[in-house]
Amino acid sequence: MNSDTFTLDEGQVILQWPAKMSMESYEDFKSWLDLVSRKAKRAAEKYESGEGLI
């Protein structure tokens, strides 16, 4: 497995992926990353607007 950690002010983002991956699997992985990115953007927009505050 490969992994990478990126530290934000709010905490760590940790990503793991197989060391060996077919191009087809890579394309699926890339699509999933795009989806996760959109979800994170919605969460950030919600937080910035004050909706995400308790």
mmCIF file of the N, C-alpha and C atoms, coordinates in Angstrom:
data_MODEL
# 
_entry.id   MODEL 
# 
loop_
_atom_site.group_PDB 
_atom_site.id 
_atom_site.type_symbol 
_atom_site.label_atom_id 
_atom_site.label_alt_id 
_atom_site.label_comp_id 
_atom_site.label_asym_id 
_atom_site.label_entity_id 
_atom_site.label_seq_id 
_atom_site.pdbx_PDB_ins_code 
_atom_site.Cartn_x 
_atom_site.Cartn_y 
_atom_site.Cartn_z 
_atom_site.occupancy 
_atom_site.B_iso_or_equiv 
_atom_site.pdbx_formal_charge 
_atom_site.auth_seq_id 
_atom_site.auth_comp_id 
_atom_site.auth_asym_id 
_atom_site.auth_atom_id 
_atom_site.pdbx_PDB_model_num 
ATOM 1   N N  . MET A 1 1  ? 0.839   -1.189 0.000   1.00 0.00 ? 1  MET A N  1 
ATOM 2   C CA . MET A 1 1  ? 0.000   0.000  0.000   1.00 0.00 ? 1  MET A CA 1 
ATOM 3   C C  . MET A 1 1  ? 0.880   1.247  0.000   1.00 0.00 ? 1  MET A C  1 
ATOM 4   N N  . ASN A 1 2  ? 0.401   2.258  -0.696  1.00 0.00 ? 2  ASN A N  1 
ATOM 5   C CA . ASN A 1 2  ? 0.984   3.587  -0.631  1.00 0.00 ? 2  ASN A CA 1 
ATOM 6   C C  . ASN A 1 2  ? 0.053   4.445  0.210   1.00 0.00 ? 2  ASN A C  1 
ATOM 7   N N  . SER A 1 3  ? 0.609   5.447  0.847   1.00 0.00 ? 3  SER A N  1 
ATOM 8   C CA . SER A 1 3  ? -0.234  6.370  1.599   1.00 0.00 ? 3  SER A CA 1 
ATOM 9   C C  . SER A 1 3  ? 0.417   7.742  1.615   1.00 0.00 ? 3  SER A C  1 
ATOM 10  N N  . ASP A 1 4  ? -0.418  8.731  1.836   1.00 0.00 ? 4  ASP A N  1 
ATOM 11  C CA . ASP A 1 4  ? 0.066   10.105 1.946   1.00 0.00 ? 4  ASP A CA 1 
ATOM 12  C C  . ASP A 1 4  ? -0.813  10.807 2.969   1.00 0.00 ? 4  ASP A C  1 
ATOM 13  N N  . THR A 1 5  ? -0.199  11.693 3.721   1.00 0.00 ? 5  THR A N  1 
ATOM 14  C CA . THR A 1 5  ? -0.908  12.473 4.732   1.00 0.00 ? 5  THR A CA 1 
ATOM 15  C C  . THR A 1 5  ? -0.691  13.943 4.443   1.00 0.00 ? 5  THR A C  1 
ATOM 16  N N  . PHE A 1 6  ? -1.771  14.698 4.485   1.00 0.00 ? 6  PHE A N  1 
ATOM 17  C CA . PHE A 1 6  ? -1.719  16.150 4.274   1.00 0.00 ? 6  PHE A CA 1 
ATOM 18  C C  . PHE A 1 6  ? -2.368  16.792 5.486   1.00 0.00 ? 6  PHE A C  1 
ATOM 19  N N  . THR A 1 7  ? -1.670  17.725 6.111   1.00 0.00 ? 7  THR A N  1 
ATOM 20  C CA . THR A 1 7  ? -2.175  18.346 7.325   1.00 0.00 ? 7  THR A CA 1 
ATOM 21  C C  . THR A 1 7  ? -2.810  19.697 7.018   1.00 0.00 ? 7  THR A C  1 
ATOM 22  N N  . LEU A 1 8  ? -4.057  19.832 7.446   1.00 0.00 ? 8  LEU A N  1 
ATOM 23  C CA . LEU A 1 8  ? -4.803  21.087 7.354   1.00 0.00 ? 8  LEU A CA 1 
ATOM 24  C C  . LEU A 1 8  ? -4.907  21.678 8.755   1.00 0.00 ? 8  LEU A C  1 
ATOM 25  N N  . ASP A 1 9  ? -5.329  22.923 8.859   1.00 0.00 ? 9  ASP A N  1 
ATOM 26  C CA . ASP A 1 9  ? -5.534  23.528 10.172  1.00 0.00 ? 9  ASP A CA 1 
ATOM 27  C C  . ASP A 1 9  ? -6.538  22.710 10.990  1.00 0.00 ? 9  ASP A C  1 
ATOM 28  N N  . GLU A 1 10 ? -7.520  22.122 10.311  1.00 0.00 ? 10 GLU A N  1 
ATOM 29  C CA . GLU A 1 10 ? -8.586  21.390 10.994  1.00 0.00 ? 10 GLU A CA 1 
ATOM 30  C C  . GLU A 1 10 ? -8.224  19.940 11.319  1.00 0.00 ? 10 GLU A C  1 
ATOM 31  N N  . GLY A 1 11 ? -7.159  19.430 10.752  1.00 0.00 ? 11 GLY A N  1 
ATOM 32  C CA . GLY A 1 11 ? -6.755  18.044 10.996  1.00 0.00 ? 11 GLY A CA 1 
ATOM 33  C C  . GLY A 1 11 ? -6.065  17.447 9.790   1.00 0.00 ? 11 GLY A C  1 
ATOM 34  N N  . GLN A 1 12 ? -5.829  16.153 9.856   1.00 0.00 ? 12 GLN A N  1 
ATOM 35  C CA . GLN A 1 12 ? -5.106  15.460 8.801   1.00 0.00 ? 12 GLN A CA 1 
ATOM 36  C C  . GLN A 1 12 ? -6.054  14.831 7.784   1.00 0.00 ? 12 GLN A C  1 
ATOM 37  N N  . VAL A 1 13 ? -5.601  14.835 6.535   1.00 0.00 ? 13 VAL A N  1 
ATOM 38  C CA . VAL A 1 13 ? -6.261  14.099 5.459   1.00 0.00 ? 13 VAL A CA 1 
ATOM 39  C C  . VAL A 1 13 ? -5.319  12.948 5.118   1.00 0.00 ? 13 VAL A C  1 
ATOM 40  N N  . ILE A 1 14 ? -5.824  11.727 5.214   1.00 0.00 ? 14 ILE A N  1 
ATOM 41  C CA . ILE A 1 14 ? -4.987  10.546 4.985   1.00 0.00 ? 14 ILE A CA 1 
ATOM 42  C C  . ILE A 1 14 ? -5.572  9.767  3.820   1.00 0.00 ? 14 ILE A C  1 
ATOM 43  N N  . LEU A 1 15 ? -4.731  9.447  2.858   1.00 0.00 ? 15 LEU A N  1 
ATOM 44  C CA . LEU A 1 15 ? -5.162  8.732  1.659   1.00 0.00 ? 15 LEU A CA 1 
ATOM 45  C C  . LEU A 1 15 ? -4.276  7.505  1.474   1.00 0.00 ? 15 LEU A C  1 
ATOM 46  N N  . GLN A 1 16 ? -4.903  6.358  1.202   1.00 0.00 ? 16 GLN A N  1 
ATOM 47  C CA . GLN A 1 16 ? -4.173  5.125  0.918   1.00 0.00 ? 16 GLN A CA 1 
ATOM 48  C C  . GLN A 1 16 ? -4.653  4.563  -0.417  1.00 0.00 ? 16 GLN A C  1 
ATOM 49  N N  . TRP A 1 17 ? -3.735  3.944  -1.147  1.00 0.00 ? 17 TRP A N  1 
ATOM 50  C CA . TRP A 1 17 ? -4.083  3.311  -2.411  1.00 0.00 ? 17 TRP A CA 1 
ATOM 51  C C  . TRP A 1 17 ? -3.121  2.152  -2.666  1.00 0.00 ? 17 TRP A C  1 
ATOM 52  N N  . PRO A 1 18 ? -3.549  1.169  -3.445  1.00 0.00 ? 18 PRO A N  1 
ATOM 53  C CA . PRO A 1 18 ? -2.701  0.008  -3.716  1.00 0.00 ? 18 PRO A CA 1 
ATOM 54  C C  . PRO A 1 18 ? -1.431  0.402  -4.473  1.00 0.00 ? 18 PRO A C  1 
ATOM 55  N N  . ALA A 1 19 ? -0.342  -0.249 -4.147  1.00 0.00 ? 19 ALA A N  1 
ATOM 56  C CA . ALA A 1 19 ? 0.922   0.019  -4.838  1.00 0.00 ? 19 ALA A CA 1 
ATOM 57  C C  . ALA A 1 19 ? 0.845   -0.404 -6.305  1.00 0.00 ? 19 ALA A C  1 
ATOM 58  N N  . LYS A 1 20 ? 0.090   -1.453 -6.582  1.00 0.00 ? 20 LYS A N  1 
ATOM 59  C CA . LYS A 1 20 ? -0.094  -1.926 -7.956  1.00 0.00 ? 20 LYS A CA 1 
ATOM 60  C C  . LYS A 1 20 ? -1.549  -1.685 -8.332  1.00 0.00 ? 20 LYS A C  1 
ATOM 61  N N  . MET A 1 21 ? -1.743  -1.012 -9.464  1.00 0.00 ? 21 MET A N  1 
ATOM 62  C CA . MET A 1 21 ? -3.103  -0.648 -9.871  1.00 0.00 ? 21 MET A CA 1 
ATOM 63  C C  . MET A 1 21 ? -3.167  -0.626 -11.396 1.00 0.00 ? 21 MET A C  1 
ATOM 64  N N  . SER A 1 22 ? -4.214  -1.220 -11.940 1.00 0.00 ? 22 SER A N  1 
ATOM 65  C CA . SER A 1 22 ? -4.413  -1.176 -13.392 1.00 0.00 ? 22 SER A CA 1 
ATOM 66  C C  . SER A 1 22 ? -4.877  0.230  -13.782 1.00 0.00 ? 22 SER A C  1 
ATOM 67  N N  . MET A 1 23 ? -4.781  0.547  -15.045 1.00 0.00 ? 23 MET A N  1 
ATOM 68  C CA . MET A 1 23 ? -5.261  1.839  -15.529 1.00 0.00 ? 23 MET A CA 1 
ATOM 69  C C  . MET A 1 23 ? -6.768  1.959  -15.338 1.00 0.00 ? 23 MET A C  1 
ATOM 70  N N  . GLU A 1 24 ? -7.490  0.851  -15.513 1.00 0.00 ? 24 GLU A N  1 
ATOM 71  C CA . GLU A 1 24 ? -8.940  0.873  -15.293 1.00 0.00 ? 24 GLU A CA 1 
ATOM 72  C C  . GLU A 1 24 ? -9.253  1.206  -13.826 1.00 0.00 ? 24 GLU A C  1 
ATOM 73  N N  . SER A 1 25 ? -8.526  0.579  -12.916 1.00 0.00 ? 25 SER A N  1 
ATOM 74  C CA . SER A 1 25 ? -8.717  0.880  -11.493 1.00 0.00 ? 25 SER A CA 1 
ATOM 75  C C  . SER A 1 25 ? -8.311  2.318  -11.180 1.00 0.00 ? 25 SER A C  1 
ATOM 76  N N  . TYR A 1 26 ? -7.233  2.786  -11.819 1.00 0.00 ? 26 TYR A N  1 
ATOM 77  C CA . TYR A 1 26 ? -6.836  4.178  -11.618 1.00 0.00 ? 26 TYR A CA 1 
ATOM 78  C C  . TYR A 1 26 ? -7.964  5.127  -12.021 1.00 0.00 ? 26 TYR A C  1 
ATOM 79  N N  . GLU A 1 27 ? -8.599  4.864  -13.157 1.00 0.00 ? 27 GLU A N  1 
ATOM 80  C CA . GLU A 1 27 ? -9.692  5.732  -13.607 1.00 0.00 ? 27 GLU A CA 1 
ATOM 81  C C  . GLU A 1 27 ? -10.849 5.724  -12.607 1.00 0.00 ? 27 GLU A C  1 
ATOM 82  N N  . ASP A 1 28 ? -11.173 4.549  -12.052 1.00 0.00 ? 28 ASP A N  1 
ATOM 83  C CA . ASP A 1 28 ? -12.204 4.471  -11.016 1.00 0.00 ? 28 ASP A CA 1 
ATOM 84  C C  . ASP A 1 28 ? -11.781 5.249  -9.777  1.00 0.00 ? 28 ASP A C  1 
ATOM 85  N N  . PHE A 1 29 ? -10.540 5.097  -9.387  1.00 0.00 ? 29 PHE A N  1 
ATOM 86  C CA . PHE A 1 29 ? -9.985  5.795  -8.225  1.00 0.00 ? 29 PHE A CA 1 
ATOM 87  C C  . PHE A 1 29 ? -10.049 7.308  -8.434  1.00 0.00 ? 29 PHE A C  1 
ATOM 88  N N  . LYS A 1 30 ? -9.671  7.768  -9.614  1.00 0.00 ? 30 LYS A N  1 
ATOM 89  C CA . LYS A 1 30 ? -9.699  9.197  -9.935  1.00 0.00 ? 30 LYS A CA 1 
ATOM 90  C C  . LYS A 1 30 ? -11.125 9.730  -9.879  1.00 0.00 ? 30 LYS A C  1 
ATOM 91  N N  . SER A 1 31 ? -12.076 8.977  -10.398 1.00 0.00 ? 31 SER A N  1 
ATOM 92  C CA . SER A 1 31 ? -13.479 9.399  -10.338 1.00 0.00 ? 31 SER A CA 1 
ATOM 93  C C  . SER A 1 31 ? -13.947 9.504  -8.890  1.00 0.00 ? 31 SER A C  1 
ATOM 94  N N  . TRP A 1 32 ? -13.543 8.555  -8.070  1.00 0.00 ? 32 TRP A N  1 
ATOM 95  C CA . TRP A 1 32 ? -13.909 8.574  -6.650  1.00 0.00 ? 32 TRP A CA 1 
ATOM 96  C C  . TRP A 1 32 ? -13.286 9.786  -5.953  1.00 0.00 ? 32 TRP A C  1 
ATOM 97  N N  . LEU A 1 33 ? -12.022 10.091 -6.268  1.00 0.00 ? 33 LEU A N  1 
ATOM 98  C CA . LEU A 1 33 ? -11.370 11.276 -5.685  1.00 0.00 ? 33 LEU A CA 1 
ATOM 99  C C  . LEU A 1 33 ? -12.114 12.555 -6.075  1.00 0.00 ? 33 LEU A C  1 
ATOM 100 N N  . ASP A 1 34 ? -12.556 12.633 -7.314  1.00 0.00 ? 34 ASP A N  1 
ATOM 101 C CA . ASP A 1 34 ? -13.334 13.794 -7.762  1.00 0.00 ? 34 ASP A CA 1 
ATOM 102 C C  . ASP A 1 34 ? -14.624 13.916 -6.960  1.00 0.00 ? 34 ASP A C  1 
ATOM 103 N N  . LEU A 1 35 ? -15.287 12.786 -6.713  1.00 0.00 ? 35 LEU A N  1 
ATOM 104 C CA . LEU A 1 35 ? -16.514 12.786 -5.922  1.00 0.00 ? 35 LEU A CA 1 
ATOM 105 C C  . LEU A 1 35 ? -16.243 13.234 -4.485  1.00 0.00 ? 35 LEU A C  1 
ATOM 106 N N  . VAL A 1 36 ? -15.216 12.698 -3.873  1.00 0.00 ? 36 VAL A N  1 
ATOM 107 C CA . VAL A 1 36 ? -14.862 13.081 -2.508  1.00 0.00 ? 36 VAL A CA 1 
ATOM 108 C C  . VAL A 1 36 ? -14.513 14.568 -2.453  1.00 0.00 ? 36 VAL A C  1 
ATOM 109 N N  . SER A 1 37 ? -13.833 15.064 -3.468  1.00 0.00 ? 37 SER A N  1 
ATOM 110 C CA . SER A 1 37 ? -13.486 16.482 -3.530  1.00 0.00 ? 37 SER A CA 1 
ATOM 111 C C  . SER A 1 37 ? -14.742 17.357 -3.567  1.00 0.00 ? 37 SER A C  1 
ATOM 112 N N  . ARG A 1 38 ? -15.733 16.948 -4.358  1.00 0.00 ? 38 ARG A N  1 
ATOM 113 C CA . ARG A 1 38 ? -16.992 17.711 -4.405  1.00 0.00 ? 38 ARG A CA 1 
ATOM 114 C C  . ARG A 1 38 ? -17.704 17.691 -3.057  1.00 0.00 ? 38 ARG A C  1 
ATOM 115 N N  . LYS A 1 39 ? -17.695 16.540 -2.374  1.00 0.00 ? 39 LYS A N  1 
ATOM 116 C CA . LYS A 1 39 ? -18.320 16.450 -1.059  1.00 0.00 ? 39 LYS A CA 1 
ATOM 117 C C  . LYS A 1 39 ? -17.598 17.345 -0.044  1.00 0.00 ? 39 LYS A C  1 
ATOM 118 N N  . ALA A 1 40 ? -16.267 17.364 -0.097  1.00 0.00 ? 40 ALA A N  1 
ATOM 119 C CA . ALA A 1 40 ? -15.490 18.214 0.810   1.00 0.00 ? 40 ALA A CA 1 
ATOM 120 C C  . ALA A 1 40 ? -15.770 19.691 0.533   1.00 0.00 ? 40 ALA A C  1 
ATOM 121 N N  . LYS A 1 41 ? -15.913 20.050 -0.742  1.00 0.00 ? 41 LYS A N  1 
ATOM 122 C CA . LYS A 1 41 ? -16.219 21.435 -1.098  1.00 0.00 ? 41 LYS A CA 1 
ATOM 123 C C  . LYS A 1 41 ? -17.573 21.843 -0.540  1.00 0.00 ? 41 LYS A C  1 
ATOM 124 N N  . ARG A 1 42 ? -18.574 20.961 -0.656  1.00 0.00 ? 42 ARG A N  1 
ATOM 125 C CA . ARG A 1 42 ? -19.899 21.277 -0.098  1.00 0.00 ? 42 ARG A CA 1 
ATOM 126 C C  . ARG A 1 42 ? -19.820 21.463 1.415   1.00 0.00 ? 42 ARG A C  1 
ATOM 127 N N  . ALA A 1 43 ? -19.050 20.626 2.092   1.00 0.00 ? 43 ALA A N  1 
ATOM 128 C CA . ALA A 1 43 ? -18.893 20.751 3.545   1.00 0.00 ? 43 ALA A CA 1 
ATOM 129 C C  . ALA A 1 43 ? -18.211 22.069 3.901   1.00 0.00 ? 43 ALA A C  1 
ATOM 130 N N  . ALA A 1 44 ? -17.195 22.457 3.130   1.00 0.00 ? 44 ALA A N  1 
ATOM 131 C CA . ALA A 1 44 ? -16.490 23.712 3.387   1.00 0.00 ? 44 ALA A CA 1 
ATOM 132 C C  . ALA A 1 44 ? -17.405 24.909 3.143   1.00 0.00 ? 44 ALA A C  1 
ATOM 133 N N  . GLU A 1 45 ? -18.186 24.854 2.076   1.00 0.00 ? 45 GLU A N  1 
ATOM 134 C CA . GLU A 1 45 ? -19.120 25.949 1.791   1.00 0.00 ? 45 GLU A CA 1 
ATOM 135 C C  . GLU A 1 45 ? -20.173 26.067 2.891   1.00 0.00 ? 45 GLU A C  1 
ATOM 136 N N  . LYS A 1 46 ? -20.646 24.927 3.366   1.00 0.00 ? 46 LYS A N  1 
ATOM 137 C CA . LYS A 1 46 ? -21.635 24.919 4.441   1.00 0.00 ? 46 LYS A CA 1 
ATOM 138 C C  . LYS A 1 46 ? -21.030 25.511 5.717   1.00 0.00 ? 46 LYS A C  1 
ATOM 139 N N  . TYR A 1 47 ? -19.810 25.122 6.027   1.00 0.00 ? 47 TYR A N  1 
ATOM 140 C CA . TYR A 1 47 ? -19.119 25.639 7.215   1.00 0.00 ? 47 TYR A CA 1 
ATOM 141 C C  . TYR A 1 47 ? -18.888 27.150 7.095   1.00 0.00 ? 47 TYR A C  1 
ATOM 142 N N  . GLU A 1 48 ? -18.398 27.576 5.928   1.00 0.00 ? 48 GLU A N  1 
ATOM 143 C CA . GLU A 1 48 ? -18.109 29.001 5.716   1.00 0.00 ? 48 GLU A CA 1 
ATOM 144 C C  . GLU A 1 48 ? -19.377 29.863 5.797   1.00 0.00 ? 48 GLU A C  1 
ATOM 145 N N  . SER A 1 49 ? -20.511 29.301 5.408   1.00 0.00 ? 49 SER A N  1 
ATOM 146 C CA . SER A 1 49 ? -21.757 30.059 5.440   1.00 0.00 ? 49 SER A CA 1 
ATOM 147 C C  . SER A 1 49 ? -22.365 30.094 6.843   1.00 0.00 ? 49 SER A C  1 
ATOM 148 N N  . GLY A 1 50 ? -21.796 29.309 7.759   1.00 0.00 ? 50 GLY A N  1 
ATOM 149 C CA . GLY A 1 50 ? -22.321 29.263 9.109   1.00 0.00 ? 50 GLY A CA 1 
ATOM 150 C C  . GLY A 1 50 ? -23.299 28.140 9.336   1.00 0.00 ? 50 GLY A C  1 
ATOM 151 N N  . GLU A 1 51 ? -23.695 27.438 8.284   1.00 0.00 ? 51 GLU A N  1 
ATOM 152 C CA . GLU A 1 51 ? -24.642 26.328 8.420   1.00 0.00 ? 51 GLU A CA 1 
ATOM 153 C C  . GLU A 1 51 ? -24.035 25.146 9.166   1.00 0.00 ? 51 GLU A C  1 
ATOM 154 N N  . GLY A 1 52 ? -22.729 25.004 9.086   1.00 0.00 ? 52 GLY A N  1 
ATOM 155 C CA . GLY A 1 52 ? -22.066 23.861 9.703   1.00 0.00 ? 52 GLY A CA 1 
ATOM 156 C C  . GLY A 1 52 ? -21.712 24.084 11.166  1.00 0.00 ? 52 GLY A C  1 
ATOM 157 N N  . LEU A 1 53 ? -22.087 25.223 11.723  1.00 0.00 ? 53 LEU A N  1 
ATOM 158 C CA . LEU A 1 53 ? -21.779 25.523 13.118  1.00 0.00 ? 53 LEU A CA 1 
ATOM 159 C C  . LEU A 1 53 ? -22.896 25.041 14.021  1.00 0.00 ? 53 LEU A C  1 
ATOM 160 N N  . ILE A 1 54 ? -22.543 24.555 15.169  1.00 0.00 ? 54 ILE A N  1 
ATOM 161 C CA . ILE A 1 54 ? -23.562 24.103 16.120  1.00 0.00 ? 54 ILE A CA 1 
ATOM 162 C C  . ILE A 1 54 ? -23.780 25.188 17.150  1.00 0.00 ? 54 ILE A C  1 
# 
